[in-house]
């Protein structure tokens, strides 16, 4: 009887939270899945009759039917793959380095530096994006700094060329003729555009502070006796960092990389403010493409299909990352 009363009390306490989660999380997800099966223009109630039901046609047009939609989606996936490959390792390494630096007991003003490093993470991404537009303009501070070293900076948000394209020049003909998922092989391997590189720098700078705090909390909770034992054994500072600290921080590193993977696949506001997918769609992302199709073209079914496909892709990649780099692996 007592156990039943405790169970009832538990459900009474959790019911408000469950209702809110169902109303604002589960219901929108289910509605998005339903809309992805419709040809809905946003003018009528999608739950009422009269909205054409197209089944999986939106997904077929997105994934298997040659056309502009499939090409745009492939382009957005290509752009985001480069985004993930560059941003996630960079923000992870920078966050770890900052955490090690501010965890140094000999550093004066550690509280000040923690605040400075974390501040970009709590600042409006829209405001920071506007500032970066000025910094990376043709006459901005970044190009001004490059000119001090005799380098003519590019027109950052008007240059669609990939970084490898800039380094290697013209691609071989066979790479241009080989098609993979509606794009040429060269389009896949030519690297992120100059414009996307600027967005990557922005995202790394704004997210590293949050991940720094995660690493800092983990560093401050490491057992001191392990480090002291390594010191007694004659291990250098680099050896202690590589052989002791990094293995103990593996769960935190996995968490940081997982959160970084998810957030980079969902990047939207920086692209919306800084480039809107331009130049030549080299900064187009799946999240922005979903918004563009739904609210720009009125194709809410297609936009929802892109969002659901992106969610499935994130889940698969997160699962794969856990299998490859999960906490259970040594």
C-alpha positions, 0 to 999 in steps of 0.5 A: 500500500505504501509503495502504491502511494509513493508511486502515485505521488511520483506520478503526480509530481512528474505529470506537469513536466510530462504534459509540457514535454508532450505538448511542446516536444512530442506533439510538434514532432508528430505534427512535423512527421504528418506534415512531411506526408502532405502537400501543404502550403501553410494556408489551411489546417493540416489536421483537417480535410482538404490538404493533399496527402502525398505519402512519401513523395516529399522524401522521394523528391528529396533523396532519389528524384533528380532535380533542384531539391535533391541537388540543394539537399546534397549541397547542404549535406556537403557543406555541413560535412565540411563544417562538422569535420573542421568545427568539431575537432577545432572547438574540442581542442580549443575548449580543452586547451582553454580549460587546461590554461584556466585550471592552472593554479599559478595563473593570476586572474583565473576567474576573469579569464573564465568569464572572458572565454565563456562570454561569447557563448552567452552573447546573442548569436545574431549580434555576434554574426553581425559583428563578424560580417564587419570583421570579415568584410573586404575592408574589415579588420581581418583583411587589414591584419592580413595586409600587414603580412603582405596578404591580400584577403579575399572577399569572404562572403562573395567567394564560393571557391573551396579551400582545396580549389584555391590551393590546387587550382583547376580540378582534373576532368574526371573529377568533374565528370564523376557524379555522386548524389547529384554533385560532381566528385570535385564538388564533394572534395574541393573543401569548404568555401571561403565564406563557410570558413568564416562561419566555421571560425565564428561557430568555433569561437562562440561554442568553445566557452561552453565546452571549456566549462565542461572540461574545466569541471572534469579537470577539477574532479580528477583524482589527485592521487593518480597524477601524483603517482605518475609524478612520482614515477617520473612522468613529464608534464606532457606524459601526464597529460597524454597518459593520465589526464586525457584517458580520464577525460574520455567521457567528457570528450565524448560528450563534447564531441557529441554535442558539437556534432549535433549543434553543427548539423543544426546550424541556422542563425549564423547562416541566416544572418551572414550569408543566407546560403550564398555565395553559390549555395556554398553556405547552405545547410539542411536547417536553412534549406528546410526554412527556405523551402517552408517559409520562403517557397511555401512548401511546408511538406518539403521543409518538414521532410528535410527536417525529419531527414536531418533528425534521422541523419543526426541520430545515425551519426550520433549512434555511429560516433558512440560506437566508434568513440564511446565511453566503453572503448579504451 
